[in-house]
Amino acid sequence: MTRTLIVGDRGQDGRILFEQRSKSGAVVGIDVAGLRTAGLQGLDLPSGVDIQDEAQIAELCAGFVPEEVYYLAARHHSSEEHPDEATELRECTRVHLLGFVSVLEAVRKRAPGCRVFYASSSHTFGHPTTPTQNESTPFSPRNPYAVTKVAGAHTCRLYRERYGMHVSVGILYNHESPFRGPLFASQRIARGARQAARDAEFRLKLGSLSAVVDWGYAPDFVDAMVRIVAQDRPDDYVVATGEPHTVRDFVEAAFGFVGLDWHAHVEESQAVAATSHGTLVGDASKLRTRTGWAPTVTFEQMVGILVAAAD
């Protein structure tokens, strides 16, 4: 029975992973909302843990002794919000780096042999000069979120080399599920299609419909995380479908599922925040070769799942 610690268990990936790992082992989830457990017996754990407090994390690791840790905590804000760069950099550093270092130190001292996964992002590539990106593509972060995710990835490499820890990085491209928050573009489109089916006057304003995205299905990406952790040696892996689709493709598929012509309901608006990165399409050849991973859900199927689950 595997003992799993998930930091950020209330987010999309954390929720999927918690449900999956709790079927075959003991799981502890940490989030700002508190501690969540499954499959535990006879352990006296605190009701909440601050990932910034290394002593609290160390106490948890000493009592639970995880065999695997997934660090999925992430700082997100709406594309309609515009926090100043300094504030955003501080918050992203706190979540993506300082909290992660606390977890790494607790694992190193209290749970030797534990394997760690760090969720990084395709945004770390910024505006790449290649049509697809792999593990050798240089980082070129363009915002505080990406800058601190790069720092987290380099921290993983440092702990691998300095302490011999099994710490792997997943460079995750866009992946969606019904668990996505309502402010994400995928959910806005899926919910917009459903609302348009009820209200002929409904209009949805989006940014550039020509923007290209590599979209995958979140449960497939969580499966990739588990496969990465199971590898004998830690490493960095791009997790992506490798298939580019425009926002227009997403809109057309979503509205098609409810039998509507999207042109009557969708407007391209300059007022909606533009993307802060270039065209990001991942090359997951390394992941596929080493782990046998492959997406099980197509782009069209994924959009259909989101629309079917939308309010």
N, C-alpha and C positions, 0 to 999 in steps of 0.2 A: 504494500500500500504506500504510494508515493505521498510525501508531505510537501505541499505547494504553498508558497507565499506569493500573493498577488498584490502589488502596490498600484493602486488605481483600479480597484475592482468594480467601481460603479460606472465607469465609462463603457463605451461600446464593446471594445475588445475584452475588457476585464469581466464584463457580465457574461459574455460568451465563454470565456476561458474558465471562469468560476464554475459555471454549470457543467462544463465538460469534465474538468478535473475532479469535481466532487463526486462524480459517478464511480470513480475507481480509487479514491484516496482521501486524505485529510487536507482541507484547504483553509487557509486564513487569508482574508482580504482586508486591506487597509485603504481607507479613503477618508476624506475630511468628514464624512458622515459617521465615522466610527469603524469599529472592528466587526467583521462578519466571518463566521466560521461554518464549516460543514465537516462531518465525519470525525469530530473530536470527542474523545471521552477521557475524563479524568485529568484534564489540563486546566489549570486556573490561569486564564489569560486576562489582561486588562480590557476594559470596555472600549478604549481608544488609544491610539499611538500617534504621536507627532513624528513624521519622518525626518523633521529637522533636528529631533532630539536623539542623538546617537545612543545615549544611555537607555532610552525607552526601546529603541529598535534592538539593541543588544540584549536587553532583558527578554524581549519577545523571542528572539532567535535562540537564546539559551533554553527557554522553556519549550518551544515548538521544534527547534532544530530542523529547519526546512531542508529538503533535498534539492529543491529547485525554487528559484525566485524569478518572477516576471515583473520588471519595472516598467509599468505602462502609464505612470502618472504623467500628465501633460497639461500645460497651460493653454487654454483656448479662449478666444473671444470672438464675438460676432464680427463679420466683415463690415458691418455698419458702425462699429465702434472704432474710435481712433485714439487709443491711449498714447501718451507721449512715450518716446523711445526709451527714456531713462527708466520710467516706471515699469514699462514692459520688460526691459532687460533685467531689472532687479527681480521681478516676479518669475520670469522664465528661468533665471539662474537659480532661484530658490527651489523651484520644482524640478527642473531638468538636470541640475548638477549637484547642488548642495544636499538635497534629499537623497539623491542617488549615492553620493559619497558616504553618507551616514549608513545606508543599507549595505554598501560594499564593505565598510569597516566592520559592521556588526557580523556580517556573514564570514568575513575573514577570521575574526577572532572567536566566534561562537558556533559556527556551523561549517567547519572545514570540509571540503569535498562537495559543498553545495554548488549547483550550477546556476548561473545568472543569465537572464535575457534582458537586454536593454532595447526599448522601442525607439528607434530614431526615425527620421523622416526623409522623404525624397526632396523636401524643401532645402535640405542641406546642399543640394547641387545648384541651387539658385538659377542662373541662366546658363545652362551647359552649352557647349559648342558642338556636341555630338547629338545625333538624332535619338540615340538611346544611351542609357547610363548603366554602368555596372560598378562593381566594388573598386575598380581602379580609377573611376572618374573622380577628378579633383573636387573637393568641397569648395563651394563658392556661396556661402550664406548671404542673404540679402535683407534679413530682418531679425529681430531679437529671438524669436522662436527658433529659427534655423541656426543662428550663432550658438545658442546654448545646446541645441541638439548635437552640433558638431563637437562641442566641448565634452558632452556626455560620451560620444563615440570614442574620442581620444582617451577619455578616462578609462573606458573599457580596455583599450589596448595597453594602457599603462599598467593596469592591475593584472592583465594577462602576463606581461613581460616581467614586471617587478615581483609578483607574488605567485605566478604560475596558476592563477585562478581560472576556472572555466567560466569565462564571461564572453558572451556573444552579442553581436549587434544585428538587429533586423532593420534595414533601411526600407521602411514601409511606404509604398505608394498609396494613392487614394483607395480606400476600401469602405464599403457601405453595408448597412443592414437596417432593419426597422428600429434598432436601438440608437441610431444617430439622433442628435438633438435637432430641434425644429429650425434652427438658424442655419444649418448646413444647406448648401445648394441642392444636394440630392433630395433632402427632405422637403425643401421648399417646392421643388418641382413635382415630387410625388404627391404631396398634399394639394398642390395647386391643380393638378390634373383631376383629383377627386372632387375638389371644390368646384371646378369648372363644369364637371358633370352634373352638379346640383344647381349651379347658378350660371346662366348663359351670359351674364354681364361681367363675370369675374375676369380680372386682368392680373397677370403675374409679371412683375418687372424683374429682369435679370441683367447681369452684366454681359460681357461679350459672348455671343452664342458661338463664336468661332474658336474660343479657347479650347485647347486640346488637353485631355486628361486621360491618364491610364487608370481606369476604374476596375476594382475587383470586388469580390464578395467577402465580407468580414470573416465569416466562419472558415473560409478557405485560408485566410491570412493567419488566423489563430492556429489552424492546423500546421501551418508553416513554422510558427513560433515553437510549437511542441517538438516538431521534427528537428529544428535547429538545436534546441537544448539537448536532445537525445544523441547528438553527434559525439563521437569520441573526443574530438578536438574542438575547442572554441574557435570562432571565426566571425567575420562580417559577411552578411548576406543581403543582397537586394531581394525584396519580396514584391513582385509585380506581375501583371498579366502579360505585359509587352504589347498590348493592343491599344492603340490610340483611338479615342472617340472625342468628338466635339460636344460641347454643351448642347448644341442643336440636336445631335444624335440622341442625347438623353431625353430632351424635351419631346422630340418626335416619338420616341418609343413610349414614354410615359403617357402622353395624350392619346397615342394609338391604342393603348390598353383599355382606355375608357371610351374608345370610338369617336374621338374628337379630332378636328383639325387644329393643331396648336397655333396656327397663324391667327386665329380669331381670339386668342386668349393671352398670348405671350408678347411682351414688349422688351426690346433691347434698350437699356437705359444707361446713359452716361453717368447718372447719379449713383449707380451701384458701384461699390469699390472694385477696382480692377485687380487682377491677380498680381502678386508681388514676385512671381517667379516665371521662368521661361517654360518652354515645352518639355514636360517631364514624362518620359516613357522608359520603363525599366527593363533591363535585360537580366532575367532571373535564371540564366543558364547554369550558374554555379549551384544554386539551390536545387534546381531540377535534377542535375547530375548527381549531386552528393546525397540527396534525401529522397529522390523519387517523387517530389511534390509536383503537383499540377493543379490548376484551378478546376473545380468540378461544376461551377455555375458560369454560364456565359453572361456577357454584358446584357443582352436582351432579357435573359431570365432574371438577372439581378434587378433590373428596373421593374420588371413585373412583380417581383416579391415586394419591393418597396411600395409600389402603388397599391397592391392588394392589402398591405398592412397599414396604409396611411389613414388618418382620421377623416 
